[in-house]
Structure formats: C-alpha cells, structure tokens
Amino acid sequence: MFWFRVFGIAYGFHVSCAVTLSFRSVYTTGLNSSDFPIFILEEFIDDIEIYYYNSNTTIWIRQYEWLKNVESPSFLSTQKEISDYLLNASATNIKPLMNILNQISGVHTLQGLFGCDLTGGLFAIVGYDGEDLIILNMTTLECIIAQEQASLLLHNCVISKVFVQIFQTLCSGWLSEFVFYGGETLNRQVQPSVFLLQKTIPELLETEVTCFVTGFYPQLIDVEWVRDGGQAVQALSGDVLLNDDNTYQVRKVLNVSFMDAEKYGYSCQVNHSSLPRKLIVPWNYKGSSTGIIVGVVVAAVVIIAIIITGLVYWMKRQRGLTNGGGNRVSYVRDLT
C-alpha cells in the first residue's frame, strides 16, 4: 500500500478527470541489510524521478539538465538540510520502532512520503516494511494510525501549524518552478498502441480476448470493452505496469461465449490524453470453432450408433446360435 501511494498509479479513470501534478519526496531507511545504502531519498514529479540521494555517496544527483535552473544556493542548502535531518531522524527512530513492533531481528525498512500538489494540498505518510503506519493530516494537524501497533507512537507525533505553513510555501514554490522549467519532460504525451489477442477455450464454449494497450504516457488511461457500440461490458482489468522505456501498459480481458460472439459486435475503446479522440478498435471475431465442435459431436453420435447397432446384431446372432448345441457347433465348424 505504501508504494502504491508513492507513485499514485491509477487505473480506470476517464481522461476528462482533473489531473494535477504533484511533488513527492520519498525516503527509505534500511536496517541489517548490507546490500543497500542505509538511507535513500528520491524526489518525483508524479512518477518522474528528478533527484536521487543516498547515504553512501551523500550527493544529490539530478536526472534532468533543466533542473539546473531551479538550483539556487538556497534550494541546494535546503535540500542538504532535508537529507541530513531525515537521515538522522530515521536512523534514530527505526530501532525503537522495531522494539515497539516486537521485531528484534531481520531486515526492515522505515519509509516516509511527503509532498504537495499544484492546488496547494499537502500530504505526509510514514510507512514500515511497505505498509502504511501513520498518516499525517496537514489540514486538521492530526496523526492517524494505520496500524494498531502504531498507537504507541502517537505521543511523539506532533504537527505544528507553523511547520505546515513553511512546508506549503516551500513545496508549492519548488513545484511551480519544476513545472515552469520542466514542461517538456512533465507534459510528455505518447499515444498508446492497441492489440487484440484472441484465445479459444473449447471446454467452456467461449473465447477470451485481451485488449493489450501499451506504450502510452502519462499513466492515466481508461480502457473498456463495449458491445454493439454503446453498452460497456464487464471485463477483467489488469494493473497499469511500467515499460522499460518509461511508458505504460495495461490489459483488459473479456470472456465471451461463442453464441454471444456470433450475435454481437465488440470493440475495445481507449481514452487517453495523448489522443485527439476516443480510440475504437473493433474485434474481428475469427470463428468460435463451433462448427468443428458440432462436427465432432455428430461424428461421435454416428460412431456410437454404429457400435450400438453392431452390438445388437451380435447379441441377436448369439441368441440364435444358442438355440441348440448342434447349431452352435456347426457354426463354429463353418468358421474354421
């Protein structure tokens, strides 16, 4: 759940929904793990990483050249203060937290997520081992526990109104600059490609057809199966997944009986911000193999009928032969 919140991956929303960019700062502190730095801090605009920092190098790494435009001395100084504070605070808190949760050994991680969006909204969450632990409400200045064990931490969770005001001013100012200088990166639009993949399931007398949508950006998309041009039909939705080229993919699977596939027309319809209009991809039904199945059934019936006829004939012959031993012996002799 924690990492779901980090990237805000969403599926099933119509592209006409209001979309607002957000700035996210995510830190992870690990304990008893030699494979990773003790502390990692990453900053994102939506799902785009813009800065990376870890405790091994203690260097902020920018991911795009346009970020130089926002790197004033005060910006760089504040970044260093944030990384130093979070490193010390998380390293200090993770061991007491493990004791509270009765975990004295093993590899565990303490995570934090905080940020803002262009509307001025603020958010902050503390997670542990990938699950939400405490959610900070920046409007009511309340700490909300997401796990019962976290109740022992509430007395240490204090949200200052002054802190919230400073945080909001700082975060909103940064986000505005990021959006101003990074428009080409942040407003990237890549149109999706759509493929329909058909699979026949004879034992269920149905066809499974997958609408595979890939290569699109940004991640917000709406994919649905529609019957006869207007009626949306229920289909199994997959998760939105990240491709190697930082675009996205998603699948929507429809199961249709052979009868309905012959009777109705189906299409996969895609809405995405990169498209000038809704993309409609009709499914050209390739045949259900119903004729083959019917033929097999008829052939089976014919074979069974032949077997039964032969069996009846044989039984009649047997009854005729057993009406007197001589006849049977004579018959056997004739065969030999």
Backbone hydrogen bonds, N-H to C=O, Kabsch-Sander energy under -0.5 kcal/mol:
donor,donor_aa,acceptor,acceptor_aa,energy
2,F,130,G,-1.9
5,R,1,M,-1.9
6,V,2,F,-1.6
7,F,3,W,-1.6
8,G,4,F,-1.6
9,I,4,F,-0.7
12,G,221,I,-1.1
13,F,221,I,-0.6
17,C,14,H,-2.1
23,F,116,C,-3.0
24,R,44,F,-2.6
25,S,114,F,-3.0
26,V,24,R,-0.5
26,V,42,E,-3.3
27,Y,112,G,-2.3
28,T,40,I,-2.6
29,T,110,L,-2.9
30,G,38,I,-2.2
31,L,108,H,-1.8
40,I,28,T,-2.2
41,L,53,Y,-3.1
42,E,26,V,-3.0
43,E,51,Y,-2.2
44,F,24,R,-3.2
45,I,48,I,-2.4
46,D,22,S,-2.4
46,D,44,F,-0.6
48,I,45,I,-2.5
49,E,47,D,-0.7
50,I,43,E,-3.1
51,Y,43,E,-1.5
52,Y,61,I,-1.6
53,Y,41,L,-2.2
55,S,39,F,-2.3
58,T,54,N,-2.6
61,I,52,Y,-3.0
61,I,59,I,-0.5
62,R,60,W,-0.6
63,Q,50,I,-2.2
67,L,64,Y,-1.3
68,K,65,E,-2.0
69,N,66,W,-1.4
70,V,67,L,-1.5
71,E,67,L,-0.6
71,E,68,K,-0.6
72,S,70,V,-2.0
76,L,72,S,-2.4
77,S,73,P,-2.2
78,T,74,S,-2.3
79,Q,75,F,-2.4
80,K,76,L,-2.0
81,E,77,S,-2.2
82,I,78,T,-2.5
83,S,79,Q,-2.4
84,D,80,K,-2.5
85,Y,81,E,-2.4
86,L,82,I,-2.6
87,L,83,S,-2.2
88,N,84,D,-2.1
89,A,85,Y,-2.9
90,S,86,L,-2.5
91,A,87,L,-1.9
92,T,88,N,-1.8
93,N,89,A,-1.8
94,I,90,S,-1.8
95,K,91,A,-0.5
97,L,93,N,-2.1
98,M,94,I,-2.1
99,N,95,K,-2.0
100,I,96,P,-2.2
101,L,97,L,-2.0
102,N,99,N,-1.4
103,Q,98,M,-3.3
104,I,102,N,-0.5
108,H,31,L,-0.9
108,H,106,G,-0.6
110,L,29,T,-2.6
111,Q,127,G,-3.0
112,G,27,Y,-2.2
113,L,125,I,-2.8
114,F,25,S,-2.0
115,G,123,F,-2.2
116,C,23,F,-1.5
117,D,121,G,-1.6
118,L,21,L,-1.6
120,G,117,D,-1.9
123,F,115,G,-2.0
124,A,136,L,-0.6
125,I,113,L,-3.1
126,V,134,I,-3.0
127,G,111,Q,-3.0
128,Y,131,E,-2.7
129,D,109,T,-2.5
131,E,128,Y,-1.6
133,L,126,V,-2.9
134,I,126,V,-2.0
135,I,144,I,-3.1
136,L,124,A,-2.7
137,N,135,I,-0.6
137,N,142,E,-3.1
138,M,136,L,-0.9
141,L,137,N,-1.3
142,E,137,N,-1.0
144,I,135,I,-3.1
144,I,142,E,-0.5
145,I,143,C,-0.5
146,A,133,L,-3.0
147,Q,133,L,-0.9
150,A,147,Q,-1.5
151,S,148,E,-1.8
152,L,149,Q,-1.0
153,L,150,A,-2.1
154,L,151,S,-1.1
156,N,153,L,-1.6
157,C,154,L,-1.4
158,V,156,N,-0.9
160,S,158,V,-0.6
164,V,160,S,-2.1
165,Q,161,K,-2.2
166,I,162,V,-2.4
167,F,163,F,-3.0
168,Q,164,V,-2.7
169,T,165,Q,-2.2
170,L,166,I,-2.7
171,C,167,F,-2.8
172,S,168,Q,-2.4
173,G,169,T,-1.8
174,W,170,L,-2.3
175,L,171,C,-2.7
176,S,172,S,-2.2
177,E,173,G,-1.8
178,F,174,W,-2.7
179,V,175,L,-2.5
180,F,176,S,-2.0
181,Y,177,E,-2.6
182,G,178,F,-2.4
186,L,182,G,-3.2
187,N,183,G,-2.5
188,R,185,T,-1.0
190,V,217,Y,-2.9
193,S,214,T,-3.0
195,F,212,F,-2.4
197,L,195,F,-0.5
197,L,210,T,-2.4
198,Q,196,L,-0.5
199,K,208,E,-2.6
201,I,206,E,-2.9
204,L,201,I,-1.2
205,L,201,I,-0.6
205,L,202,P,-1.2
206,E,201,I,-1.7
207,T,256,V,-3.3
208,E,199,K,-3.6
209,V,207,T,-0.6
209,V,254,L,-2.9
210,T,197,L,-2.9
211,C,252,K,-2.9
212,F,195,F,-3.2
212,F,210,T,-0.9
213,V,211,C,-0.7
213,V,250,V,-2.8
214,T,193,S,-2.5
214,T,212,F,-0.5
215,G,248,Y,-1.1
216,F,248,Y,-1.5
217,Y,190,V,-1.9
222,D,271,N,-2.2
224,E,269,Q,-2.1
225,W,233,V,-0.5
226,V,267,S,-2.8
227,R,231,Q,-3.5
228,D,265,G,-4.0
230,G,227,R,-1.7
231,Q,227,R,-1.8
232,A,230,G,-0.7
233,V,225,W,-2.4
236,L,253,V,-2.7
237,S,235,A,-0.5
238,G,251,R,-2.7
241,L,239,D,-0.6
241,L,249,Q,-2.8
243,N,247,T,-3.5
246,N,243,N,-1.6
248,Y,216,F,-2.3
249,Q,241,L,-2.2
250,V,213,V,-2.7
252,K,211,C,-1.6
253,V,236,L,-2.8
254,L,209,V,-2.8
256,V,207,T,-2.8
256,V,254,L,-0.5
258,F,205,L,-2.1
261,A,257,S,-2.5
262,E,258,F,-1.7
263,K,259,M,-1.7
264,Y,260,D,-3.1
267,S,226,V,-2.2
268,C,281,V,-2.7
269,Q,224,E,-3.0
269,Q,267,S,-0.5
270,V,279,L,-2.8
271,N,222,D,-2.7
273,S,220,L,-0.5
275,L,272,H,-1.9
279,L,270,V,-2.7
280,I,278,K,-0.6
281,V,268,C,-2.9
281,V,279,L,-0.5
283,W,266,Y,-3.0
284,N,282,P,-0.7
285,Y,283,W,-1.1
293,I,289,S,-2.4
294,V,290,T,-3.1
295,G,291,G,-2.6
296,V,292,I,-2.6
297,V,293,I,-2.5
298,V,294,V,-2.9
299,A,295,G,-2.8
300,A,296,V,-2.5
301,V,297,V,-2.3
302,V,298,V,-2.5
303,I,299,A,-2.6
304,I,300,A,-2.5
305,A,301,V,-2.5
306,I,302,V,-2.4
307,I,303,I,-2.5
308,I,304,I,-2.7
309,T,305,A,-2.7
310,G,306,I,-2.6
311,L,307,I,-2.4
312,V,308,I,-2.6
313,Y,309,T,-2.4
314,W,310,G,-2.5
315,M,311,L,-2.4
316,K,312,V,-2.3
317,R,313,Y,-2.3
318,Q,314,W,-2.2
319,R,315,M,-2.3
320,G,316,K,-2.1
321,L,317,R,-2.1
322,T,318,Q,-1.6
323,N,320,G,-0.8
324,G,322,T,-2.0
328,R,324,G,-1.3
329,V,325,G,-2.4
330,S,326,G,-3.1
331,Y,327,N,-2.4
332,V,328,R,-2.4
333,R,329,V,-2.7
334,D,330,S,-2.2
335,L,331,Y,-1.8
336,T,332,V,-1.6
